Amino acid sequence: MTKDLTLLETIYSEDDNKLAIVVTEEKLKITYKQYKEYVHNLSKSLSDYGLQSGDCVSLVLPNNFEFLLAFLAVPSIKAKVTLLNPAYLLDEFLFYMKDTQSKVVLVHESLTAGHALEAAAKLNIPVWRISFSNSEVHLKATPLSADKKNIEQPSINDVALILHTSGTTSQPKGVPLTHLNLSTSIQNIADTYKLTPADSSLIVMPLFHVHGLLGATMSTLHSGGSVVVPPRFSASTFWKDINEYDITWYSAVPTIHQILLSRADDDAAPRDKLRFIRSCSSSLAPIILEKLEARFGAPVLEAYGMTEASHQMASNPLPPAARKNGSVGKGTNVQIAILEPSTGKPVDTKALGEVCIKGKNVTLGYLNNPKANEENWTKDGWFRTGDQGFLDEEGYLTLTGRIKELINRGGEKIAPPEVDSVLLQHESISEAVSFGMPDEKYGEEVGAAVVLKHGVDKSDLVSLEKNIQEYAKSKMAAFKVPKKIFFADELPKTATGKTQRRFIAAHFLKK
């Protein structure tokens, strides 16, 4: 059972002198006691400079200690934080800063130029600068007001974080997450993987994304374990960090798992170092899961998460419980129902429908968007994820794709992940993403973009395309076989390493 906690209360260790955070670039090591003291000091400074209850701070920081300080310090004085990718372009910064009505943009002291600063100037939002050096937190800021107010303590129902959906079908929607939403999710994740003070997690995902922040970092700090934070994912330093810091687990998107797998032997990757490996944020092909387990000697646990649920909703469990390849596991203290999309009525076991959820980790509604709230919540309070899937007799969830991404070929509904899975079994293919292509006869046909393995002969792509199509035809019905295969050296990816079908489809179909 989870406790109703504020965000800061989730950080817990029985030993204050236990190592909490390691930042590899600076060789910085921070104990739990130090972490809480630095957060407290920053909270006071933010308040002294005029940040008030309900104000929103746009956080534009890379993976570093300053990020982890600000993420806790801002909500600790009843204010809100929004996390922005430092690589955003000007229009993106303008949209997110306006949508959240940000009062302050917080950047690293070393940032002298960039789109974030340009957006802040256009919107007349003050830029505050943070740095950590000589065991002190430094904040350079212009006061928002001359009046100093007492720090207000947050309640579990106060909004702590505002994120945005990835906008797969429309403009990104603001997602307010309360202290209760976040603390529930953090506890759920720690409980799912039985995290303890003996665990150490290598953070390879961006902290501005809930996967890296809640899925790997905050869950570990709730358990009293240690997090090791490099500036970014680097395959060349990954195993060095794993060995040097006695890492017991990591969580990543399938793209990162595939990179590590492809170079495992060249990097002399250990075979039995990790307690488990977690995969989330996009579908992991069953064949890749099998190869990961065989090479790294650890159970690979695929999970299912989304922003509106403060990340995790379901996961395959640790051994000795059954983990089912191709499934995202059972609900993790989250209710899951499969409902008929048009009627909202429950479907039979193993019948396809829309995945819907309830839980204390789920947002209460989108930011200033009553139309989206009406469309995405049923009258019974179920949140409609937009994903299609089914539950088996044991309650394991299998996803078959985004409802709006299903390919409709003359009335036949084709789930892109099924096509991806088959293509990835071909001996020449390392990455594959399928999508719908406009077609005069059928309305839509199946297309696919693939990346070939290193060393594959590319001199006759016409013959190779036919070979792949024949292989696919031997594994699935002919109407599911891609009519056209696009070959690429790499596939477009988001900042978090995800492959979004609509972007990939647009990229290849415009050619």
C-alpha angles and dihedrals in degrees: 000000000000124000124230101249140161116240096260091049090062090069103089141158130162087217114056090195092056115119109258107169136021118188105197100200094057095030084234119168121191128185124214091254092051093046093055092045092051091048090051092050092049091047090055092048092050090051093046089056090055106265106152141194110292096016117132125225121201105219113206105176137127124233101300143117092268089062093053090048096050094043090063100030097058097053090042089073093047093262127124133242131205120197117223128189108243088220094063118123123239097267091050093052090047092052097047096043092049094043092054094039089230116203095192138022111213117203137161116277090242095061107107102161141011146106093287091060091044092052092048090052093049091050094041092237116154116246116220121192127216132190138162121217139140089020092299137107112231122199122185109193145148110231117254090211140357092238118092116208132195114264111259118217114230124239124220090255096055117107109252102171137027116199132168131231116248090251098233093165106015144357112322114270123221114244116199111203121194128215087256093052092051099041091049092053093046091052092045091055094046090049094047093057096033091236116193138176087271091066125096123188127203108217107218098155123081114268091223087070122073091232093064097032104043103013097054112006111039093036090056093047089051089056095051092250130127131261123208113205122196117184091253141339112294121175090199094060099030099095093038088059092044091056099037095051099033093241114197100188146358136195125215147147119272092257091064092045090053093050092051091046094049093056100030096113094043089051093047089235113193118250103215108022101110130071091210143336122227125207124192148143096059138026118290112212111237093234091055091050091053092050092048092053093046094049102038099033095227134109112261111217116198114206136188124224144154138183095253090059095048085254118294123066103152140007142174109255130242119264137303085043114078120268114196119212110229092026128095090217132233131330110277102221085317124112113235126193132174109222133184103254098225100040102027091226122139116260128217124274111285091012117128121248143127117307109237129181145195129190147120088265093063120100116248092229147321122287112271092333113117092164092058090045091054092048097046103043126062121222087255092058100257115146111227108222096192089232123122120221149118140242121228127215092276095050097256113149123224119191120212099183145286109311091228091048096054111120112236107203106181092320095318109118112216123192110219095213089061091055091045091053093054094046091051090059090064111106094233100048127087100169131021135176122177128199144163121279124197111256129182095213103040102020089237136026130192117263128178138194117208139184115213124226119258111276098023112140108250097180095104109033092163091063092042091053090053091047091052092047092051090049091050090049089057090056104041144014115298094242090062094054113107112257090202130028120199116205119211140168089227139358124238111259138187123247089268094052096257122142108224111200097214092055093046092047092050091047096054100032093056090062 
